């Protein structure tokens, strides 16, 4: 999940190593929590505009491999 082509990055310098969407400080776990709580991708994008729809799609595809 954390390979160099991944939309998720993990670095001790960013959010203490929490996996985040590349180029943001938005934890990937936040998207999972939104979806598990019945929220939509659009609601997530509204609340976290630094994350792109393409990043979300790629992240979800990576999770299904």
C-alpha positions in Angstrom: 0.0 0.0 0.0 2.9 2.4 0.6 4.9 2.0 -2.6 6.3 5.0 -4.4 3.4 4.9 -6.9 0.8 5.0 -4.1 -1.4 7.9 -3.4 -0.7 7.3 0.2 2.5 8.3 1.9 3.9 7.6 5.3 6.7 9.7 6.7 7.8 10.4 10.3 7.9 14.1 9.2 4.2 14.2 8.3 1.6 13.6 10.9 4.1 11.5 12.9 4.1 8.7 10.3 0.3 8.4 9.9 -0.5 7.3 6.4 -1.8 10.4 4.5 -2.9 11.2 1.0 0.2 12.2 -0.9 0.8 16.0 -0.9 -1.7 16.5 2.0 -2.0 16.1 5.7 -5.3 14.2 5.4 -5.1 10.7 6.9 -6.3 7.9 4.7 -8.1 6.6 7.8 -10.4 9.7 7.6 -11.8 8.5 4.3 -12.4 5.0 5.6 -14.2 6.5 8.6 -16.3 8.7 6.4 -17.4 5.8 4.2 -18.0 3.5 7.1 -20.1 6.2 8.8 -22.3 6.4 5.7 -20.9 9.6 4.3 -20.3 10.1 0.6 -17.1 10.6 -1.3 -18.5 14.0 -2.3 -18.9 15.0 1.4 -15.3 14.0 2.0 -14.1 16.0 -0.9 -16.1 19.0 0.3 -14.5 18.7 3.8 -11.0 17.9 2.5 -10.5 19.9 -0.8 -6.7 19.1 -0.9 -7.6 15.5 -1.7 -8.7 14.7 -5.3 -11.3 12.3 -6.5 -8.6 10.6 -8.5 -6.6 10.0 -5.3 -9.7 8.5 -3.7 -10.3 6.2 -6.6 -6.7 5.0 -6.7 -6.7 4.5 -2.9 -9.8 2.4 -3.1 -8.5 0.4 -6.0 -5.3 -0.3 -4.0 -7.3 -1.5 -1.1 -9.1 -4.1 -3.3 -5.9 -5.7 -4.6 
